[in-house]
Amino acid sequence: MTQGHTHTPTDVALGTVTPCATGELPGGLQWAHLPVHRRLWSEEGLREGFRARVRRTVGAPSAPVEVVGGS
C-alpha cells in the first residue's frame, strides 16, 4: 500500500471485497476503491478486469492494487 493511504472497516461493505489502486500523480497521491461482491471476486477470470478498472480510475495502468477485506 502506498504510504499515506490507510483503510478502515468502512472501506469494505458487508459481503464485498474492495480493490484499492494507488498512484503518484503530479498533484500528489491518488487512490480509488471499487467495491466488488465476494461472489464476483471469487471468479478468477473476472479479477483482472476489476483490477484494470480501478487502475483506470487513478489513471495509472500499472498502479499497485491492494485487495481489502479478503481475497
N, CA and C atoms as an extended XYZ file, in Angstrom:
213
Properties=species:S:1:pos:R:3:atomname:S:1:resname:S:1:resid:I:1 pbc="F F F"
N         0.844       -1.180        0.000 N   MET     1
C         0.000        0.000        0.000 CA  MET     1
C         0.884        1.236        0.000 C   MET     1
N         0.455        2.259       -0.714 N   THR     2
C         1.214        3.496       -0.775 CA  THR     2
C         1.153        4.219        0.555 C   THR     2
N         2.276        4.723        0.988 N   GLN     3
C         2.349        5.440        2.250 CA  GLN     3
C         1.397        6.630        2.227 C   GLN     3
N         0.673        6.848        3.309 N   GLY     4
C        -0.232        7.982        3.408 CA  GLY     4
C        -1.683        7.629        3.137 C   GLY     4
N        -1.977        6.418        2.693 N   HIS     5
C        -3.355        5.993        2.462 CA  HIS     5
C        -3.592        4.731        3.269 C   HIS     5
N        -4.535        4.789        4.175 N   THR     6
C        -4.845        3.633        5.013 CA  THR     6
C        -6.300        3.229        4.795 C   THR     6
N        -6.654        2.053        5.281 N   HIS     7
C        -8.010        1.548        5.144 CA  HIS     7
C        -8.645        1.352        6.505 C   HIS     7
N        -9.953        1.519        6.531 N   THR     8
C       -10.737        1.313        7.746 CA  THR     8
C       -11.815        0.283        7.439 C   THR     8
N       -12.467       -0.249        8.458 N   PRO     9
C       -13.550       -1.211        8.218 CA  PRO     9
C       -14.664       -0.650        7.326 C   PRO     9
N       -14.850        0.655        7.310 N   THR    10
C       -15.906        1.239        6.470 CA  THR    10
C       -15.567        1.191        4.984 C   THR    10
N       -14.330        0.868        4.637 N   ASP    11
C       -13.948        0.741        3.228 CA  ASP    11
C       -14.476       -0.554        2.605 C   ASP    11
N       -14.952       -1.467        3.437 N   VAL    12
C       -15.399       -2.769        2.945 CA  VAL    12
C       -16.818       -3.025        3.439 C   VAL    12
N       -17.764       -2.965        2.523 N   ALA    13
C       -19.161       -3.238        2.873 CA  ALA    13
C       -19.351       -4.736        3.098 C   ALA    13
N       -20.354       -5.082        3.847 N   LEU    14
C       -20.669       -6.472        4.127 CA  LEU    14
C       -20.857       -7.236        2.817 C   LEU    14
N       -20.195       -8.369        2.680 N   GLY    15
C       -20.324       -9.211        1.502 CA  GLY    15
C       -19.492       -8.783        0.314 C   GLY    15
N       -18.554       -7.854        0.522 N   THR    16
C       -17.731       -7.377       -0.582 CA  THR    16
C       -16.248       -7.463       -0.247 C   THR    16
N       -15.435       -7.309       -1.263 N   VAL    17
C       -14.014       -7.015       -1.125 CA  VAL    17
C       -13.819       -5.689       -1.854 C   VAL    17
N       -12.750       -4.981       -1.531 N   THR    18
C       -12.531       -3.672       -2.119 CA  THR    18
C       -11.127       -3.558       -2.690 C   THR    18
N       -10.977       -3.734       -4.000 N   PRO    19
C        -9.686       -3.445       -4.616 CA  PRO    19
C        -9.411       -1.939       -4.518 C   PRO    19
N        -8.201       -1.606       -4.137 N   CYS    20
C        -7.783       -0.220       -3.983 CA  CYS    20
C        -6.526       -0.004       -4.814 C   CYS    20
N        -6.608        0.901       -5.778 N   ALA    21
C        -5.440        1.250       -6.589 CA  ALA    21
C        -4.898        2.577       -6.101 C   ALA    21
N        -3.581        2.690       -6.083 N   THR    22
C        -2.946        3.937       -5.684 CA  THR    22
C        -1.941        4.343       -6.743 C   THR    22
N        -1.832        5.620       -6.950 N   GLY    23
C        -0.882        6.123       -7.925 CA  GLY    23
C        -0.346        7.473       -7.502 C   GLY    23
N         0.885        7.736       -7.864 N   GLU    24
C         1.503        9.025       -7.599 CA  GLU    24
C         1.299        9.899       -8.829 C   GLU    24
N         0.598       10.986       -8.673 N   LEU    25
C         0.354       11.924       -9.758 CA  LEU    25
C         1.039       13.243       -9.439 C   LEU    25
N         1.200       14.116      -10.417 N   PRO    26
C         1.860       15.398      -10.148 CA  PRO    26
C         1.233       16.171       -8.987 C   PRO    26
N        -0.070       16.043       -8.794 N   GLY    27
C        -0.739       16.742       -7.696 CA  GLY    27
C        -0.676       16.018       -6.376 C   GLY    27
N        -0.097       14.825       -6.347 N   GLY    28
C         0.002       14.059       -5.110 CA  GLY    28
C        -0.582       12.671       -5.271 C   GLY    28
N        -0.826       12.035       -4.151 N   LEU    29
C        -1.329       10.674       -4.115 CA  LEU    29
C        -2.779       10.629       -4.588 C   LEU    29
N        -3.068        9.690       -5.465 N   GLN    30
C        -4.432        9.458       -5.949 CA  GLN    30
C        -4.787        8.017       -5.637 C   GLN    30
N        -5.986        7.764       -5.125 N   TRP    31
C        -6.416        6.395       -4.899 CA  TRP    31
C        -7.881        6.247       -5.270 C   TRP    31
N        -8.266        5.009       -5.505 N   ALA    32
C        -9.655        4.700       -5.837 CA  ALA    32
C       -10.024        3.346       -5.276 C   ALA    32
N       -11.254        3.233       -4.834 N   HIS    33
C       -11.802        1.977       -4.329 CA  HIS    33
C       -12.898        1.509       -5.271 C   HIS    33
N       -12.994        0.193       -5.437 N   LEU    34
C       -14.039       -0.402       -6.269 CA  LEU    34
C       -14.645       -1.583       -5.514 C   LEU    34
N       -15.714       -1.355       -4.744 N   PRO    35
C       -16.336       -2.470       -4.025 CA  PRO    35
C       -16.865       -3.515       -5.007 C   PRO    35
N       -16.572       -4.788       -4.720 N   VAL    36
C       -16.979       -5.891       -5.578 CA  VAL    36
C       -17.612       -6.969       -4.695 C   VAL    36
N       -18.745       -7.484       -5.107 N   HIS    37
C       -19.397       -8.556       -4.359 CA  HIS    37
C       -18.455       -9.760       -4.289 C   HIS    37
N       -18.382      -10.384       -3.128 N   ARG    38
C       -17.470      -11.528       -2.935 CA  ARG    38
C       -17.703      -12.641       -3.950 C   ARG    38
N       -18.936      -12.860       -4.348 N   ARG    39
C       -19.233      -13.925       -5.314 CA  ARG    39
C       -18.584      -13.612       -6.658 C   ARG    39
N       -18.636      -12.344       -7.084 N   LEU    40
C       -17.980      -11.969       -8.336 CA  LEU    40
C       -16.462      -12.051       -8.201 C   LEU    40
N       -15.943      -11.601       -7.066 N   TRP    41
C       -14.494      -11.636       -6.846 CA  TRP    41
C       -13.978      -13.075       -6.829 C   TRP    41
N       -14.812      -14.012       -6.413 N   SER    42
C       -14.366      -15.404       -6.352 CA  SER    42
C       -14.159      -15.993       -7.750 C   SER    42
N       -14.663      -15.338       -8.783 N   GLU    43
C       -14.460      -15.784      -10.163 CA  GLU    43
C       -13.092      -15.304      -10.638 C   GLU    43
N       -12.139      -16.201      -10.654 N   GLU    44
C       -10.754      -15.857      -11.014 CA  GLU    44
C       -10.676      -15.092      -12.335 C   GLU    44
N       -11.503      -15.464      -13.300 N   GLY    45
C       -11.477      -14.832      -14.611 CA  GLY    45
C       -11.934      -13.382      -14.614 C   GLY    45
N       -12.625      -12.938      -13.570 N   LEU    46
C       -13.116      -11.559      -13.506 CA  LEU    46
C       -12.166      -10.623      -12.767 C   LEU    46
N       -11.306      -11.174      -11.945 N   ARG    47
C       -10.480      -10.340      -11.065 CA  ARG    47
C        -9.617       -9.330      -11.806 C   ARG    47
N        -8.959       -9.753      -12.880 N   GLU    48
C        -8.078       -8.817      -13.586 CA  GLU    48
C        -8.876       -7.654      -14.171 C   GLU    48
N       -10.097       -7.901      -14.590 N   GLY    49
C       -10.948       -6.823      -15.090 CA  GLY    49
C       -11.264       -5.801      -14.011 C   GLY    49
N       -11.525       -6.271      -12.793 N   PHE    50
C       -11.770       -5.349      -11.682 CA  PHE    50
C       -10.510       -4.554      -11.353 C   PHE    50
N        -9.366       -5.236      -11.358 N   ARG    51
C        -8.103       -4.540      -11.097 CA  ARG    51
C        -7.845       -3.470      -12.162 C   ARG    51
N        -8.079       -3.815      -13.425 N   ALA    52
C        -7.861       -2.851      -14.511 CA  ALA    52
C        -8.791       -1.651      -14.372 C   ALA    52
N       -10.024       -1.910      -13.984 N   ARG    53
C       -10.989       -0.803      -13.844 CA  ARG    53
C       -10.563        0.185      -12.760 C   ARG    53
N       -10.128       -0.336      -11.608 N   VAL    54
C        -9.735        0.571      -10.530 CA  VAL    54
C        -8.422        1.291      -10.882 C   VAL    54
N        -7.548        0.644      -11.650 N   ARG    55
C        -6.321        1.313      -12.112 CA  ARG    55
C        -6.656        2.455      -13.070 C   ARG    55
N        -7.628        2.233      -13.960 N   ARG    56
C        -8.036        3.310      -14.888 CA  ARG    56
C        -8.562        4.512      -14.124 C   ARG    56
N        -9.236        4.264      -13.023 N   THR    57
C        -9.795        5.357      -12.223 CA  THR    57
C        -8.702        6.282      -11.705 C   THR    57
N        -7.548        5.728      -11.367 N   VAL    58
C        -6.442        6.576      -10.900 CA  VAL    58
C        -5.539        7.013      -12.042 C   VAL    58
N        -5.850        6.570      -13.260 N   GLY    59
C        -5.080        6.994      -14.424 CA  GLY    59
C        -3.697        6.395      -14.530 C   GLY    59
N        -3.517        5.208      -13.952 N   ALA    60
C        -2.197        4.569      -13.970 CA  ALA    60
C        -2.362        3.080      -14.250 C   ALA    60
N        -2.157        2.640      -15.491 N   PRO    61
C        -2.384        1.244      -15.848 CA  PRO    61
C        -1.528        0.234      -15.092 C   PRO    61
N        -0.432        0.669      -14.505 N   SER    62
C         0.415       -0.260      -13.759 CA  SER    62
C         0.389        0.005      -12.252 C   SER    62
N        -0.598        0.754      -11.788 N   ALA    63
C        -0.687        1.071      -10.358 CA  ALA    63
C        -0.849       -0.208       -9.539 C   ALA    63
N        -0.231       -0.240       -8.358 N   PRO    64
C        -0.438       -1.407       -7.487 CA  PRO    64
C        -1.894       -1.441       -7.003 C   PRO    64
N        -2.419       -2.640       -6.835 N   VAL    65
C        -3.780       -2.809       -6.332 CA  VAL    65
C        -3.733       -3.672       -5.077 C   VAL    65
N        -4.257       -3.144       -4.000 N   GLU    66
C        -4.385       -3.897       -2.759 CA  GLU    66
C        -5.839       -4.311       -2.631 C   GLU    66
N        -6.084       -5.557       -2.261 N   VAL    67
C        -7.464       -6.026       -2.056 CA  VAL    67
C        -7.734       -6.013       -0.563 C   VAL    67
N        -8.701       -5.185       -0.177 N   VAL    68
C        -9.041       -5.010        1.229 CA  VAL    68
C       -10.283       -5.848        1.533 C   VAL    68
N       -10.217       -6.624        2.586 N   GLY    69
C       -11.377       -7.384        3.016 CA  GLY    69
C       -11.404       -8.825        2.575 C   GLY    69
N       -10.335       -9.329        2.072 N   GLY    70
C       -10.295      -10.735        1.703 CA  GLY    70
C        -9.692      -10.915        0.321 C   GLY    70
N        -9.641      -12.152       -0.090 N   SER    71
C        -9.076      -12.434       -1.411 CA  SER    71
C        -9.955      -13.384       -2.176 C   SER    71
